[in-house]
Amino acid sequence: MSSDDYNDSAKHEDLKVLHGMGYAQELSRSMSKFSNFAISFSIICILSGGINSFAQAVSSVGGAGGGIGWIVGAALSGMFALSMAQIASAFPTAGGLYHWGSILGNRFWGWLTAWLNLLGLITVLGAINIGTAYFFTGTFGPMVGFGGTDWEIVGFVAVITVIQAIFNHIGIKATTFLTDISGYIIFATTAVLVLACLYYAPAIDISRLWTFKNYSGAAGGEVFPQSDSIGYLFLLCLLLPVYTITGYDASAHTSEETKNAAHSVPRGIVSSVFWSAIVGWIMICAIILAIPDMDAAAAQGWGVFFGTMDAILPSGLKLALYFFILITQLLCGLATVTSASRMLFAFSRDDGVPGFSKPLATVSPKYRTPVNAIWTATVLCILYVVLALSIKVGETSIYVIVVNSTLVFLFLSFTIPLIAGMFAYGGPKWPTPGPWAMSTGLYKLVTVLSVVGMAVILFIAVAPPNERVLYVVLGFIAIALVVWVLVENRRFEGPPTGDRIAARKAVIAAAEAAVGEKG
């Protein structure tokens, strides 16, 4: 069924599923199937991660880092997306990952998933907006006297994050209008970039896409430390696609705002990853083919994308592309605010944030958005950016350390509920699949491959020069275990189940009446 044909029967089915999990329809269910796809596609944003992290492909193993590495990394993300979609169809709620971990695993699994995902979403929002600030610095900054000092970056991030929050505050329709446009801009801008790279390329050597060459150390601008192992460097090049193709959990986080959620959400998850993988691979390959000299480009390190564009594109075309890339990066941050705020709202709704849960779970009757959760996520992001750029460990900003930690936090928050789902599938916790479902065997195979992928991601995220990431992750898990044992195990009840759901009928009716929801 198309979400454009959203009738009373379909609306009743969405309400039935939500009420069956013990929750009220407080958020505005107005997102179409395309909008659910677009919000994840906008967060993945190949024109953000794919460009800002492009050097990780070339400065590891050369052209094969993009031509082959992108395919392998995208396949890893694809396994997570397929497994996630299977669960999302059966349990379409805001803050999906947290609920899945709780319902299919236990209270601790859900609680840990929530904090991992929240930490990942807040820090990835900061990383996206810092990346946007640096992109602006390198493109339009000189025209307006913006030098990109640490405090200029903090100010830039603060301004754009507040603007992103304002659009989120005034309603999901405003957000989805912009993220829908973002989807089209990403497709169109990528198409122009690809055609421009191929047209203005000094020569086309297709063999670059499967040619391996060691560009570690100085040969690759010190993006990665010197290594003699091509296999190891190939694993490191997977950081480009794996970091870029994440954020598709946004489709699950906006489940309660999506029409025909059990059908639309899993399709949004899978299709956003599929199209990002395909279009992203074409873009990465085109940029690699356009590079005038691979050795010189690799030596530019993190500046390889801008160096290539400066070398081949006419100034006017280059600036036009940069303008639309900047727009997509700003909208990527906008969609991430949506995702982070819905996760914070859903967790608080079950009293997951001691002392602050009630205000954070409040929905504005006027805008039908979790306004306190939106602004809390915004403030936390800005505070993180201030700390990340002002604190140094040796000569390294902690921003660099936390960005790689973010990757681990996010994928761990994906992995925990996926493992829980694999063991619960077909049992009393999950007796029947949702309307979007793979066969039992294929679903379990995909989930096992996701767990293998998690091991690969953990390895490459903590590999030199990011060995401090392991200490950050282990430290967080140790603190979480202590807090759980001493406090939360006795306090936190998790999502409503059994008799608790039945007892919430009056609360659900009151909550829906308060925001003007008509059943």
Phi, psi and omega in degrees: 000136177281145178290346175289339178259039185285101183255183182299324181295316179293320178297318179299322180294318177298317179295319180300315180296315182293314178298325179295341176260003173091021184236152179269155176274078180271323178284156182279118181272086185229001182280133176278173177300319179295319181297323178295320174296314188295327182291323176287319179298324180290324178288317176303311174039085180300339179277358174258281181299321182297331180265312183295335180250014184304325183300335182294338176280305187290318186276020173244288182236019177078210186303326180295338177299330176265311185298322180251317184300320180299319181298315182295313180295320179295324177296322177300311179296325179298323178296316177299316183296317180296315180294319178296320181297323179301318181284320183300327180292326181274332184227072184275084178233157173300147182066034189315314185301318180297314180295318181299315180299322181286311186289318185270338177250257176203181184302318182294316180302316180294316180298314180294319177302316182300312182291322176298315182292318178298314179299317179297316183291319179295315182286327178289328173299315176299317181296318179297314184286329172294318177300320177296319179296317178292324177297316178298319179301317184280347184249298184255350182307310182300332182289334184243013178073027180263109187271345177081030172293165182304317183284332172294321178296317179300315180297317179298313181297317180300315181296311184289328179292321177296317178297318177299322179292321180300314179296323177292323182298318190278006171130150182295334179294323177294317180296312183291329175302316182286320180288330173299313178298320180302318179303315180292321180295320179299312179300311185293315182295319178297319179299315179295318179299316180298311181297321179295317179298315182289324182288317185267001178299133179301325178200154179248114176243094186297335182294344177304327188290345175233017179265124179264134174212139184283110178245028178287164178069216184297328181297336179248024178067024179062026174297318174234149179296160179300132178211147178264358184262110177295324179298316178296316180295326177296320176299321180294328180293342179291346177301327180299300181292324183292320178290321182291311186269072171218170183099358181287353172292350176301326177299322178287320182297333180259023181303319184285355177249006184252133177288144181051050191303320184296336177264314189286321185296309179299324177293323177297318179298307186290316184291327179295321177289318181300309184289327175295321180294313183293305183294322179297319179296317178299317180295312181300317180296319180297318179296317179298317180293335182276346182298124181296319183216116186295318181298314181293322181293314180300323181292342177286348178060232184294346180269010188298320181295310181295323178298320179293315179297318178299325185283331189243334189262144171299148187301316182297314179296319181299314181293324178296316177297316180300321181298312182287329174296318178299319179299315181294326178291322176296320180286335173297315176296321178303312181293329179289326173300318178302310183297313182296319182291324179291323177295315180296319178298312184295319180292320180292328179301332177257022177062042181275346181244095187307129177085343183235000188298316185298309178295324181290338179266006181280135179250132179292122178298329182285313186260346181059036177233154177280078192299319180294322178293323179298312184285331175294316177299322180295312180296317179299320178298313182295318177298318178300317182295319178301312181293319185296326183267347183258342181259130179245145171245102191069237177260000186261127174295141180293347175304315181299320180292315185289327179302316179287329174296322179305316180302316180293314181301314182296312184287330172295321179291336173283317190290320184303306180292333178292319176295316178301318180295321181298319180281333182274343188301126179086355180260189183297331179284334181214074187289325182227143179286168174282183182292337174259114185204142169272170174294158182303314182297315181293319179300314182290326176297313180300320180292319176299317178296328176296319179295320175299317178299323178298321178296319178295314181298317179299318181298311185284336180286334182254004180288153177306136013266021185251031184296337178293339180301322180300319180293322178298313183294313180296322178296317179297315181296321179297315179296318180299318180296318179296314180297319180296312184294318186277330188233296194291332180301327180270337187262315190279122182265341181083187180298153178295140178221158173052236183296332179296326177293313180300326183284350185267004185303314181293320179296318180297314181298319180293319180296319180290322177296324182296330180257006177079022179283130178254120183290000000 
